[in-house]
Amino acid sequence: MNYQDILEASKYIKEQISISPKIGIILGSGLGDLARAASESKIIKYKDVPHFPISTVKGHAGQFVFGKLDGAEVVMMEGRFHYYEGNRMEDLSLPIYVMKTLGIEKIIVTNAAGGVNTKFKPGDLMIIRDHINFTGNNPLIGKNIDEMGERFPDMSNAYDKKLIEIVKKVANDFEIDVVEGTYFMMTGPSYETPAEIRMIRILGGDAVGMSTVPEVIAANHCKIKVIGISCITNMAAGILDEPLNHKEVIETSNKVKDKFSKLVRGIISEI
């Protein structure tokens, strides 16, 4: 990927939309219903955008939805790309850079995650305070795209602290219980072993998943402020005496989608 690829993808999208959103939202597994709430929506399939990979995960529609949500112009990614699908890590940053060239200033990144913190329970919404990248890779490896950001971006405020306070205020106003924690990224696609979960807990992880971190790194690289929210869809391996499966992830996401949507829409109204 290079700067020309970003411009070509952005040009294709700009030719089809009539709005100028400042807020982007990445919708994780089972959380796509929010896209249907947008008015005056315009759908652009990833497969039609130059240089874009294709999302192959069940439950991910694989499209941008441009429209208005409670009066605010937004772009939503209904589905995302994952490292475990065989994509290069750098390709996971492409949608973020494209959103930057479209004028996005703030992004809400959501995901489905396994609960590592034993105080959590399925259905909790976790505000991401920080993350740990355990993939052994980074989307910025390779030649730096200077037009997007500096070679060595600061990650000390990866999840914007001021925006976190706004999320907490919105949650309190709407009487939505939230927890806070550190998101730990593994490559997947296999779920973690009980021993790996014990390691993650020792290293400081509260929730574990297979996405989000590359997007957040890219967003910080190009100076987009980030809000991160994990839906705790299951307790990670070894905490409960039951096997893990993707069906449970979708089922739990569906159970809390109304609460999640209410929180995200409240955040959009506030920011």
C-alpha positions as CSV (number, residue, x, y, z in Angstrom):
1,M,0.0,0.0,0.0
2,N,1.2,3.5,-0.8
3,Y,-0.2,7.0,-0.7
4,Q,-1.5,6.7,-4.3
5,D,-3.6,3.7,-3.3
6,I,-5.2,5.7,-0.5
7,L,-6.0,8.6,-2.9
8,E,-7.5,6.3,-5.5
9,A,-9.7,4.6,-2.9
10,S,-10.7,8.0,-1.5
11,K,-11.5,9.4,-4.9
12,Y,-13.8,6.5,-5.7
13,I,-15.8,7.1,-2.5
14,K,-15.9,10.9,-2.8
15,E,-17.5,10.6,-6.2
16,Q,-20.4,8.7,-4.7
17,I,-21.2,10.6,-1.5
18,S,-22.8,14.0,-0.9
19,I,-21.9,14.4,2.8
20,S,-18.7,15.3,4.6
21,P,-18.6,13.3,7.8
22,K,-16.3,14.1,10.7
23,I,-17.1,10.9,12.7
24,G,-16.3,7.4,11.8
25,I,-17.6,4.2,13.4
26,I,-16.2,0.7,13.0
27,L,-18.9,-1.9,13.9
28,G,-17.7,-5.2,15.3
29,S,-19.2,-8.7,15.2
30,G,-23.0,-8.7,15.6
31,L,-23.2,-4.9,15.9
32,G,-24.2,-4.0,12.4
33,D,-27.8,-3.0,13.2
34,L,-26.6,0.5,14.0
35,A,-26.0,1.0,10.3
36,R,-29.7,0.5,9.5
37,A,-30.5,3.4,11.8
38,A,-28.8,5.9,9.5
39,S,-31.0,8.2,7.4
40,E,-30.2,9.3,3.8
41,S,-27.8,6.4,3.7
42,K,-25.4,5.5,0.9
43,I,-23.8,2.1,0.9
44,I,-20.5,1.4,-0.8
45,K,-19.3,-2.2,-0.8
46,Y,-15.6,-2.8,0.1
47,K,-15.2,-5.1,-2.9
48,D,-15.9,-2.1,-5.2
49,V,-13.4,0.2,-3.6
50,P,-10.0,0.2,-5.3
51,H,-7.2,-1.6,-3.4
52,F,-9.6,-2.8,-0.6
53,P,-9.4,-6.3,0.7
54,I,-12.7,-8.2,1.2
55,S,-14.2,-9.0,4.6
56,T,-14.9,-12.8,4.9
57,V,-16.2,-13.1,8.4
58,K,-19.8,-14.2,9.0
59,G,-21.7,-11.3,10.5
60,H,-19.6,-8.7,8.8
61,A,-21.5,-7.1,5.8
62,G,-18.4,-5.8,4.2
63,Q,-19.5,-2.2,3.4
64,F,-19.3,1.5,4.2
65,V,-22.6,3.1,5.2
66,F,-22.6,6.9,4.8
67,G,-25.5,8.8,6.3
68,K,-26.9,10.8,9.2
69,L,-27.3,9.5,12.7
70,D,-29.2,11.8,15.0
71,G,-28.4,14.7,12.8
72,A,-24.7,14.0,12.6
73,E,-23.0,13.0,9.3
74,V,-21.1,9.8,9.9
75,V,-19.5,7.0,8.0
76,M,-19.8,3.5,9.4
77,M,-17.7,0.4,8.6
78,E,-20.2,-2.5,8.7
79,G,-17.6,-5.2,9.1
80,R,-13.8,-4.9,9.1
81,F,-10.7,-6.7,7.9
82,H,-8.7,-9.0,10.1
83,Y,-5.1,-10.2,10.1
84,Y,-6.2,-13.8,10.4
85,E,-8.1,-13.6,7.1
86,G,-4.7,-13.5,5.4
87,N,-4.5,-9.8,5.0
88,R,-1.2,-8.0,5.3
89,M,-1.1,-6.0,8.5
90,E,-0.5,-2.8,6.6
91,D,-3.8,-3.4,4.6
92,L,-5.8,-3.1,7.8
93,S,-4.8,0.5,8.1
94,L,-6.1,1.4,4.6
95,P,-9.7,2.1,5.6
96,I,-8.5,4.4,8.4
97,Y,-6.3,6.4,6.0
98,V,-9.1,6.7,3.5
99,M,-11.4,8.0,6.3
100,K,-8.7,10.5,7.2
101,T,-8.6,11.8,3.6
102,L,-12.4,12.0,3.7
103,G,-12.2,14.4,6.7
104,I,-12.8,12.1,9.6
105,E,-11.5,13.6,12.9
106,K,-12.8,11.1,15.5
107,I,-13.5,7.4,15.3
108,I,-15.4,5.0,17.5
109,V,-13.9,1.6,17.2
110,T,-16.0,-1.3,18.5
111,N,-15.4,-5.0,18.8
112,A,-16.6,-8.3,20.3
113,A,-14.1,-9.5,22.9
114,G,-13.6,-12.3,25.4
115,G,-13.6,-11.4,29.1
116,V,-10.3,-12.0,30.8
117,N,-11.0,-9.9,33.9
118,T,-13.0,-12.3,36.2
119,K,-15.1,-9.4,37.4
120,F,-16.6,-9.0,33.9
121,K,-19.6,-10.9,32.6
122,P,-21.0,-11.5,29.1
123,G,-22.9,-8.5,27.9
124,D,-20.7,-5.9,29.6
125,L,-19.5,-2.9,27.6
126,M,-15.9,-2.1,28.2
127,I,-14.4,1.3,27.5
128,I,-10.9,0.6,26.2
129,R,-8.3,2.6,28.2
130,D,-5.3,1.1,26.5
131,H,-4.2,-2.0,24.5
132,I,-1.5,-4.5,24.2
133,N,-0.4,-5.6,20.7
134,F,0.7,-9.3,21.0
135,T,0.6,-10.1,17.3
136,G,4.3,-9.6,16.7
137,N,3.5,-7.2,13.9
138,N,2.5,-3.6,13.3
139,P,0.6,-1.9,10.4
140,L,3.3,0.8,10.2
141,I,6.2,-1.6,9.4
142,G,7.7,-0.8,6.0
143,K,8.2,2.5,4.3
144,N,6.4,5.3,6.2
145,I,3.6,7.1,4.3
146,D,4.7,10.6,5.2
147,E,1.5,12.2,3.9
148,M,-0.4,10.3,6.6
149,G,1.9,10.8,9.6
150,E,5.3,10.7,11.2
151,R,7.6,7.7,11.3
152,F,7.4,7.2,15.1
153,P,3.9,8.1,16.3
154,D,3.2,8.6,20.0
155,M,0.8,6.1,21.5
156,S,0.6,7.4,25.0
157,N,-2.9,8.7,24.4
158,A,-4.0,6.0,21.9
159,Y,-7.6,6.1,23.3
160,D,-8.2,9.8,23.8
161,K,-8.5,10.5,27.5
162,K,-10.9,13.4,27.1
163,L,-13.2,11.4,24.9
164,I,-13.1,8.5,27.5
165,E,-14.5,11.0,30.0
166,I,-17.3,11.9,27.5
167,V,-18.2,8.2,27.1
168,K,-18.4,7.8,30.8
169,K,-20.6,10.8,31.1
170,V,-22.9,9.6,28.4
171,A,-23.1,6.1,30.0
172,N,-24.0,7.7,33.3
173,D,-26.6,10.0,31.8
174,F,-28.3,7.0,30.0
175,E,-27.8,4.7,33.1
176,I,-25.8,2.3,31.1
177,D,-23.3,0.3,33.2
178,V,-19.8,0.2,31.7
179,V,-16.5,-1.2,32.8
180,E,-13.0,-0.1,31.8
181,G,-9.9,-2.0,30.8
182,T,-7.0,-2.9,28.6
183,Y,-7.7,-4.7,25.3
184,F,-5.2,-7.5,24.4
185,M,-4.9,-8.4,20.7
186,M,-4.0,-12.0,19.6
187,T,-3.8,-13.0,15.9
188,G,-6.6,-15.7,16.0
189,P,-8.5,-17.2,14.4
190,S,-8.2,-20.0,17.0
191,Y,-9.5,-18.9,20.4
192,E,-6.9,-18.7,23.2
193,T,-6.0,-21.6,25.4
194,P,-6.6,-21.4,29.2
195,A,-2.8,-21.0,29.7
196,E,-2.8,-18.1,27.3
197,I,-5.6,-16.5,29.1
198,R,-3.7,-16.8,32.4
199,M,-0.7,-15.2,30.7
200,I,-2.9,-12.3,29.3
201,R,-4.3,-11.6,32.8
202,I,-0.7,-11.6,34.3
203,L,0.4,-9.2,31.5
204,G,-2.5,-6.8,32.3
205,G,-5.2,-7.6,29.7
206,D,-8.8,-7.3,30.7
207,A,-10.4,-8.4,27.4
208,V,-8.9,-10.3,24.4
209,G,-9.8,-10.1,20.7
210,M,-8.5,-10.4,17.2
211,S,-8.9,-6.9,15.8
212,T,-8.9,-3.2,16.7
213,V,-5.3,-2.6,17.5
214,P,-4.0,-2.1,13.9
215,E,-6.9,0.3,13.2
216,V,-6.1,2.3,16.4
217,I,-2.4,2.4,15.6
218,A,-3.2,3.8,12.1
219,A,-5.7,6.3,13.5
220,N,-3.0,7.6,15.9
221,H,-0.5,7.7,13.1
222,C,-2.8,10.0,11.1
223,K,-4.0,12.0,14.1
224,I,-7.6,10.7,14.3
225,K,-8.8,10.7,17.9
226,V,-10.1,7.3,19.1
227,I,-12.8,6.0,21.3
228,G,-12.7,2.2,21.8
229,I,-15.6,0.0,23.2
230,S,-15.5,-3.8,23.6
231,C,-18.7,-5.8,23.9
232,I,-17.7,-8.7,26.3
233,T,-19.5,-11.5,24.5
234,N,-18.1,-14.5,26.4
235,M,-15.7,-15.3,29.1
236,A,-12.3,-16.4,27.8
237,A,-11.0,-20.0,27.9
238,G,-10.6,-21.5,31.3
239,I,-12.8,-19.1,33.2
240,L,-16.0,-21.1,32.7
241,D,-16.1,-24.8,32.0
242,E,-17.5,-24.6,28.6
243,P,-16.2,-24.4,25.0
244,L,-16.0,-21.2,23.0
245,N,-17.7,-20.6,19.7
246,H,-18.5,-17.7,17.3
247,K,-22.3,-18.4,17.6
248,E,-22.1,-17.3,21.3
249,V,-20.4,-14.1,20.2
250,I,-23.2,-13.2,17.8
251,E,-25.9,-14.2,20.3
252,T,-24.5,-12.1,23.1
253,S,-23.9,-9.2,20.7
254,N,-27.6,-9.3,19.6
255,K,-28.8,-9.3,23.2
256,V,-26.9,-6.1,24.0
257,K,-27.2,-4.3,20.7
258,D,-29.9,-1.9,21.9
259,K,-27.8,-0.8,24.9
260,F,-24.7,-0.6,22.6
261,S,-26.6,1.5,20.0
262,K,-28.0,3.8,22.6
263,L,-24.5,4.4,24.0
264,V,-22.9,5.1,20.6
265,R,-25.6,7.4,19.5
266,G,-25.3,9.3,22.8
267,I,-21.6,9.6,22.2
268,I,-22.1,10.9,18.7
269,S,-24.6,13.6,20.0
270,E,-22.1,14.6,22.7
271,I,-19.0,14.9,20.4
